[in-house]
Amino acid sequence: TAAATAAGTGAAGAEAANGELLAPLEADLTCTLDLPGDTVAVLAGCHQLMIIDFELLGDPIDKAALGAVGWAYATDGLCVCRAPRRRGALRILHRYPFSSELKRSSTIAVIEALDSTPVPAASRLRALCKGAPEAVRSLLASVPKGYDEAYLHHASQGKRVLALAWRAMPELDSSRPLPRSDVERELVFAGFLVLHCPAKPESAGVLATLAASSHGLQMITGDQLLTACHAASHLGLTHKPQLVLTLAAPDDTPSAGKADPPPRLSWRVLRAGAAGPAPELPAFEPTRASFRALSGRYALCVDGGGFDALGEAGGLGAALP
């Protein structure tokens, strides 16, 4: 969807953890300048930005997040905030770059000061992590109540949502690089970054012209599935109700030596703000006849995990045109 959305990504706000329970979904997103210091530290220190030939280069999302909290990238991994009563400084020591497979990026940073206050020595050295909520979830020491509901709510509104997390680190051994798996574990949840990525004004018209000239239009994106569904509807890629392929969690862990049970798949109607009862759907069947019947009434939405599950269930061939 990168070509269809505007290049200027804006931070719509952030939702920070309030004890164990996230703020009510109907509440306004928190102004980023009022976020807790631990959340600000992740936004200010977990990125892949760098200065080359006096120009700040990197992901627009990282730039938007850094600017939204009033911080700036100075040089050589040093990030600072000079706002009155919000002064802070940190230095990035090591970066674990974004991986499309892992769906996250991390850094190790020394946090010198937050909110014009020196950081205690015991929590100055930190692992900072930012990534897809479903990827960060498995790395948390404790998942707060409402975690899934919160990020899925924002994603269904077309927002890009990133989970933020951190943990205090022991002193590093400079002679031995620390494996990524030792850094990204037992993390403390720090909130969600919610980004607004509006469509370019001309995108819907261009896509409508292509469709009118007998071009078939398909969307392939790295965005969260619900975010992609919202964009597809907004841009006129589909006018049918949307069906999302969902994968049920296993009931229990298989015994040692036994094969994993086949994935349990089902269809769910995406109903963003729709009233009335949800329509009844037939049970999932990995057959070409079933896919043809459903695709005549619905737009079928499948993510990477869904394609993997279809392959395990023997239905991938039936799902492809």
N, C-alpha and C positions, 0 to 999 in steps of 0.2 A: 504493500500500500504506500510505499515511500513516494512514488511518483504522483500519487493522487492527493497526498496531504501536504499542507503548507510546510515550507522549510523552517519557518519560525515556530519552534515548539515552546509553549508557555507552561509554566508550572501553575496549575489551577489551584493547588493547595496541598495540604498534607493532613493526614489523619493519624494522630499519635495515640499510643496506647494509654489508657486511663486505668491504671491498676491492671486488673486482669480482663477488663471489659472495654471494648472499643466504644467510642462515642456513638450515640444513636445515628443511624444512617440518614435521617432527615435533617440532622444538624448541618450547618454550614461548615465547609472545610476550614481548618484553622489557618489563619494568616501565617505564612511561613516565618515571619520575623518573631512570632510569639511561640515558637516551638521549644520544647525542652532542649537543654544543651546537648544531651546524648544523641538526639535526633539530628540536630544541626551538625554535630561532628561527623556523622555518617554522610550527610549531604555534602559537606565541605571537603571531606577527605577521601571518599570512595569514588574515584573517577580515573580516567586515563588521559586527562588533559596535559598538554605540554606547550611550551613556547618555542617556536622555530622562526628565526629571522624576525623577532619582535612581534610575532603574530600568535595569538592563542588558537591552537588547533585541537580538534577532538569532537566527540559526539555532541550534537546540539542539545540532547537531553542533559548531559553532564553540565554543559554551559548554563542551561536554564536553571538547573537545580542549584548550582553554585551561586548564580546571581540572585536567585530568589531569597536566599538566606543572608544576602548582603556580604558575602565573602568574595575574595578575588584570588586568582592564582598569581603568585608573585614570580617565583623562579625556582628551578631545581627542586621541585616537590614542595616548596613552601607555600602555604595558603594562609591568608590573613583576613581579618575583619577589622575595619577601622571605624565602624559606626560607634557613636557615643553609647556608653553603657552596654555595648555588645562586643567589645573588643575581644579578639581571640587570635590564636596562631596555632598551626600544626604543621608538621613536616611528614610527608609520605616517604617511608623507608623502602618499601617493596610493593610491587603491584602484581596482582594475579589477574591478567586481562580477561575481558569478557569472552566467554565461550558459548557458541550457539548450542552446543550439546548440554552444557551445564546450566545455561540460561542465567548466568550471574557473573559479576566481577567482584574482586575483593582487593583490599590493600592492608598493609600494616603501617600504622602511623603513630607518631609521638604527638600527643595533644598537650600543648604547652599551657593554653588558657582558653576558657570559654566564658562568655558573658562577663568579661573584664575580671575574671577570677581565676587564679592559678588552679590547675587540676591536681588533685592529690597524687603523690608518687605512685601509689598502688594501682591507679587506673590511667596513668598517662600513656603507656604503651598499649595500643588497641588493635584488634582485628576489626575492620569495617567491611560490611558486605551489603551489596545492593543488587536486586535481581527480580526475576519473575516470582510472584507470590507462591506459586505451587512449588518452585524450586527451593526457595528459602525456607519454606515451611518445614521441610524435613531436617533442616540444620538447627532448628531452634531447640533450646533446652526446655522451653515450655511454650505451647501455642495458646495465645489468649482466646477467650470465648469471643465468638463473632468474627474470627479471622477470615474464614472463607466467605461468609455473608458480606462482609465489608468490601473485599476486593472484587467479588463478583458483581456487587451492586454498581460500583463505579465502572467496571469494564462493560457492563451492559448498557451504560450510558455513552459509550464510545470513547471513554478515557483510557489512556495508557496508565497502568498501575505497576509500581515497583515497590517491593518490600524492602525495608531497611532493618539492619541488625548489626550487632557489635558484641565484643567481649573483651575483657581485660586479658592481656597477654603476659606471660612471664618474660624475664629478660632473655633476649635473643643471643644465640651463639653465632657470632659473625663469621665463623669459619665453616659453618654448615647451613646451607639453605633449608628453610623449613618447608616441608611438603604442604601442598595446598590442603590436603585432607586434614592436616593437623591444625590448620588455621580456621577452616570453615566448619566448625563443630561447636555444640553447646552455646549457640549464640543467643543473645538477649534481643527480643523484638523491640524495635524503636519506632515503628509506624509505617505508613504507606505514603509514598510520593505519588500524587495524582496529576497527570499531565494532560493538557488539552491540545490536541493536534487537529485543527480544523482542516477540512478539505479545501483544496485550492478552488477559487471561484469558477475556474473554467473546466474543472475535472468532470462534473456531471454532464455538461454539454458535449465534451469530447467523447465520453463513453456512449452517450445517446446516439451520436453521429456514427460511431463504429457499429453499434448494434443495428442501426437502420440500414447500414451498408452490408448486412448479412455476415458480420463478423461475430464469432462466438466469444463471449466474455467470461473469463474465469478469474478468480482472485487467488493468488498465492502470497502469503504474508507470514512474517514472524511474530505478528501481534497475537495477543491472547484471543482465543476463539470468539468470545462474546464481543470484544472490541471490533474484530473483523466483521462480525455479523452486523453490528450497528453501522459500520462504514459502508457495507454492501447495500444496505437498505437506503442509507442517506444518498448514495451516489447513483441509485437506480440500477444497480447490477442485478437486483432481483426484486420482483413485486409479489412473490409468493410468500406465504408464511414459512418461517424457517424452522427446520428440524435439526437439532443438535445431537450428535451421537455421543452418548455418555458411557463411561466405563465404571461399573460398580466395583467397590473395594471388595477383596476376598473376605469371606466370613471368618476364616481363621488361617493360621500359618500351616502349610502342608508339613507333614512329618518328614523327617530326614530320610532320604533315599527314594521318596515318592515324587513323581512329576508334578509340576505346578498345575492346578486346575485350569481349564480353558477360561479366557476372560468372559465375563458376563456383560453383554452389551444391551443397551436399550435406547430408544429414541425419546427425546424430550422436545416439546414445542417451546420455542423461545417466545415469551409473552412479555415484552417490555411495556409495562403500563396497561396491558389489555385487561378488560373486565370480563366477568362471567367465568363459567367453569372451563377448564382445559379440555380440548377434544380428546376422545378416546383414540388410542393408537394401537395398531396390531403389535403383537410380540415381535421382537427382532428376529429376522430370518436372513441368513447370509446367502440369499439366492438372487439371481438376476431378475427374476419375475417380481420379487418383493421390492428391489431397488427401483425398477422401472415404474411400478405402481405408485410408490411414494414420490418419486421425482416428478410425476405428472401433477401432483398436488402441492408439493413443498419444495423449497430450496434446501438441499441436504448439506449440512455443515460438519466437516470432520477435521480434527487437528492431527498433528503428528502421532500422538499417542493412540488416537483412534485408528489411524492407518496401520500401526503396528498390531493393534488388537484385532483388526479385521484380518490381517495376515495370519495370526495365530488361530483365528476362528475359521479359517478357510474361506472367507468371504471377500478377499481383496479383489480377485479377478471378477467377481460378480458386480462389485461396486464401480469398477472402471468402465468408461464408455466403450 
